[in-house]
Amino acid sequence: MGTYTNQLDAIVETIDGIDGIGRIHDRPRRGDAYNLWVANIDGLDQIRAWEIGLRGGDQAVRRERITGGGHNHVWRAWSIRGWVSLIEPQDIHGNGAEADEIHDTDFASDNYRSVIELGDTIAAAVEDNRRLTSTDYPSGTCLELTLPPQVSEPEALTIGGGFLCWSITIDFDAYTVETP
């Protein structure tokens, strides 16, 4: 198994361990939004889905040979992009809330803050799940972050002028130590 797969598996496992996280896709997905984004959270269908992928195209991966150490450092620029709404997903079918509603104080406090908290929860879980320990070296790879994950400000996703959900991104760079 390559280091990309090792890192991806560690990220998926970390996010999947968060209660009520929703759907997790280990690559960008295209298709019917309802089938890809809607998850049942506490008995209520909600938009809550996450895509994990590399960001930056050719710059997403950098490899460096460590002289005298007999191993390589492989850096990858990861991005976890989420779509979250704490309201019923009928909006996917074109019955979105009016655009002004997303700026309503009650709506913003219940949804916007919750989306930020969910992004922060994922960032903290990724940060807490570092795998750089001496026991990982014999297996050939280990995962380490170069900096804490960065959570973007949520952005409103609208369809036809109606609010659908929030989009939020968690970016971080991780490296794997490859041993021969």
C-alpha positions in Angstrom: 0.0 0.0 0.0 1.4 3.4 -1.0 1.9 6.4 1.3 -1.1 8.2 -0.4 -3.4 5.4 0.6 -1.9 5.3 4.1 -2.5 9.0 4.6 -6.0 8.9 3.0 -7.0 5.9 5.2 -5.8 7.7 8.3 -7.8 10.8 7.4 -11.0 8.8 6.6 -10.7 6.8 9.8 -10.2 10.0 11.8 -13.2 11.8 10.4 -15.4 8.7 10.5 -14.8 8.5 14.3 -16.6 11.8 14.8 -20.2 11.3 15.9 -22.8 12.5 13.4 -20.3 13.4 10.8 -22.4 12.3 7.8 -21.2 10.9 4.5 -17.5 10.7 3.8 -16.1 10.4 0.3 -12.5 9.6 -0.2 -12.3 11.5 -3.5 -14.3 14.4 -5.1 -17.7 13.1 -6.3 -20.1 14.1 -9.0 -23.7 13.1 -9.3 -27.1 13.6 -7.6 -26.6 15.9 -4.7 -29.3 14.2 -2.6 -27.7 10.8 -2.8 -24.2 12.2 -2.3 -24.8 14.8 0.4 -27.8 13.8 2.6 -27.2 11.7 5.7 -29.6 10.9 8.5 -28.3 12.6 11.7 -30.3 11.9 14.9 -33.4 10.8 12.9 -33.4 13.9 10.6 -32.2 14.0 7.0 -29.6 16.7 6.7 -27.0 17.8 4.1 -23.7 16.6 5.7 -21.0 15.3 3.4 -17.3 15.5 3.2 -14.9 15.0 0.2 -11.2 14.3 0.9 -8.6 15.1 -1.8 -5.3 16.7 -2.6 -5.2 20.4 -3.4 -2.8 22.2 -5.7 -2.5 19.9 -8.7 1.1 19.1 -9.4 2.2 21.0 -6.3 0.1 18.7 -4.1 3.0 16.2 -3.5 6.6 16.9 -2.7 9.3 14.2 -2.1 12.6 14.8 -0.3 15.3 12.3 0.4 16.8 12.6 3.8 20.6 12.1 3.5 22.1 9.7 6.0 18.7 8.8 7.4 17.8 6.2 4.8 14.3 7.5 4.4 12.2 9.9 2.4 9.8 12.6 3.5 6.7 12.8 1.3 4.5 15.9 1.7 0.9 16.1 0.6 -1.4 19.1 0.6 -4.8 17.7 1.7 -8.2 19.3 1.6 -11.4 18.2 3.3 -14.4 20.0 1.8 -17.8 19.8 3.4 -21.3 20.7 2.6 -23.5 21.1 5.7 -26.9 22.3 6.6 -28.9 21.7 9.7 -32.2 22.1 7.9 -34.3 19.6 5.9 -32.8 18.9 2.5 -36.0 19.7 0.5 -33.9 22.7 -0.7 -32.1 20.3 -3.0 -35.3 20.1 -5.0 -35.5 23.8 -5.6 -37.4 24.9 -2.6 -34.5 26.8 -1.0 -34.8 29.4 1.7 -34.8 32.9 0.5 -31.2 34.3 0.2 -32.1 36.9 2.9 -32.8 34.1 5.4 -29.2 33.1 5.6 -28.4 36.5 7.1 -31.2 36.3 9.7 -29.7 36.4 13.1 -31.4 33.2 14.4 -30.7 31.3 11.3 -27.0 32.4 11.3 -26.5 31.6 15.0 -28.0 28.1 14.7 -26.4 27.1 11.4 -23.3 29.2 10.7 -21.8 28.7 14.2 -22.6 25.0 14.1 -20.9 24.6 10.8 -17.8 26.4 12.1 -17.9 24.1 15.2 -18.1 21.0 13.0 -15.2 22.2 10.9 -13.2 22.9 14.1 -14.1 19.4 15.4 -12.7 17.8 12.2 -9.5 20.0 12.4 -9.0 19.1 16.0 -9.5 15.4 15.3 -7.0 15.5 12.5 -4.6 17.4 14.7 -5.0 14.9 17.6 -4.6 11.9 15.4 -0.9 12.3 14.5 0.8 9.0 14.0 4.5 10.0 14.3 5.8 7.5 16.9 8.8 5.3 17.0 6.5 2.2 16.8 5.2 3.4 13.3 8.6 3.5 11.7 9.0 -0.3 11.3 5.7 -0.4 9.3 7.3 1.8 6.7 5.1 4.9 7.0 3.9 7.4 9.6 1.7 10.5 9.3 2.6 13.9 10.7 1.2 17.4 10.1 3.5 20.3 9.3 1.0 22.9 10.8 -2.4 22.7 12.4 -5.3 22.3 10.0 -6.8 25.6 8.7 -10.6 25.9 8.7 -12.1 28.3 6.1 -15.0 30.6 6.8 -18.3 28.9 5.7 -19.7 30.1 2.4 -23.4 29.9 1.5 -24.2 27.7 -1.4 -27.4 28.8 -3.2 -29.4 27.4 -6.0 -31.8 29.6 -7.9 -31.4 32.3 -5.3 -32.4 30.0 -2.4 -30.1 28.9 0.3 -29.1 25.2 0.1 -26.2 24.7 2.6 -22.9 25.9 3.8 -19.6 24.9 2.2 -16.5 24.7 4.5 -12.9 23.6 3.8 -10.3 22.2 6.2 -6.8 22.3 4.6 -3.6 20.8 6.0 -0.2 19.5 4.9 0.9 16.1 6.1 4.1 14.2 5.5 4.8 10.6 5.6 8.2 9.1 6.4 9.0 6.3 4.0 11.6 3.8 5.2 13.1 1.3 2.8 
